[in-house]
């Protein structure tokens, strides 16, 4: 019989996304909320969210080092990391360990006030450089061109 193939290697950590500062921090445009960077930290069923950098009460692999590109960081805000909804682990000791969050409907566009430079700290942790106001939608329009 053929020998089974070895398991694929674990995913590499994703680098952090350049920080964006939006005129409305709750604004997002993607259907399942993959670009949501708001501050909702209570699930749709009323459970408080666990910090992503904490391993209690629920141990997990969704660490800021591995999922920074998905907005996972040193906070307890709902994110759509690897899922069909914005969600978080709960601080509830038992079930549910995680739950989806109600972040409202997506917008057609989100106004960007500033973009951060490569390697700059996240917008909530530092001051990104100033850029002309732009709009985020199907693409990012900044300084008169589509990025």
N, C-alpha and C positions, 0 to 999 in steps of 0.2 A: 504493500500500500504506500501511497505517496506520503512524504513527511509534511506535517502541517507547517504553514508559513509562520515565521516569527511575528509577534504582535508589532504593530507600528509604534514608532517612538512617540513619547508624549509630546503634545504641542509645545512649541517654543513660546516663551513669554512675549506678549505683544508690547511694542514700544508705546509710550503714552502719546495720545493725540495732541496736536497743538491746541492750546486753550482758546476758547472762544468766549467772548462776553456778549451776551444777547440783550437786547432792550427788554425782553420779557424772558426771564430765566426758565419759565415753564414751557416755552415754545419748543416744539419739535415738529418734524415734517414726515418722518417715515412711519408707515402704517402700524408696525408693531412696536414702535418706540425705540428703535435701536439708536437713534440720535438724541434721545431724551437726556438732558443734563440738569433737570430741575431738582427741587428740594423736597419732593413728596417723600415722607418717611413713615407712613402708616399704610398698611395694606387695605385693600377694598373691603376686607372683613373686620377692620379695626385693630389689627395687631401692629404693635410698634416694631420697627425694623432693627435688626442687629447690625452693628458696624461691619463693613466688608473686611476690615483688617483684624477683626476679632474672631476667635475660634470657639467662643462659648456664647450661648449655650449650644450652638450647632457648629461642629467642625466641618470645613468645606475646602474646596480647591479654588474657589472664585476670589483669589487674592488680588490686591492692587498690582502686584508684580506681574501676574499672568493676564489680567483683564483690564489693564489701564485704558486700552483703546476703546473699551466699552463704557468708560466712565466710572469704573469701580475704583474707589480710592479710600482715603482715611475719613470716611463718613458713613452714614446709614441711609443714604437716599436710594430710592428704587431705581433700578437699571434693568435693561433688557439684555443682559449678558447671556448669550447662548440660549435664548428662550423666545417664545412667541408673545411674551408680554413683558412690561416693566414689572419687576418683582424684587423681593428681598427675602433674606432669611429673617425669621421672627425672633424676638427675645423671649418668646413663650417657651418654657422648658420642654413641653411635650409636642404634640402635633397641633397645628401644622408646623413643620420645620421651615417652610417657605410659603409665600403666597403672592399672588399678583396684586398690583397696585392700580388704582384708578387715577390715571394721569390725564384724563380728558381726551378729546379727539385731536388728531394731528392738524397742523396748520398748513396752508399752502406755502407760505414763506415765513421765515423768522429773520428779523433785522439783527445784523451783527454790528455791534459797536466797536469791537476791536478784535484783532487776531494776535495770538502770541507767537513769539519767535521759536524756532526749533530748539528743544531742550529747556524751554522756560518752564517755571513751575506752573501748576494748574491754576486756572483763573481764580478759584476760591482760596488759593494759598499764596498768591503773589500778584503783582501788577503787570499784566501783559502790555506789550508796546501798543501804541495807538495806530490805528489804520482808519481809512475812510469808512464811513458807514456802508454796509453791504447788506445783501439779502441772501438768505439760505433757503433753498428750495430743492428742485431737482439737481441743481448745481449750485456753486457758490459764486455770486457775482460780487467782485471787489475791484475797486479802482477802475471801473469801466470795462472789465473783461471777465469772461467766464473762467473760473479756475477748475 
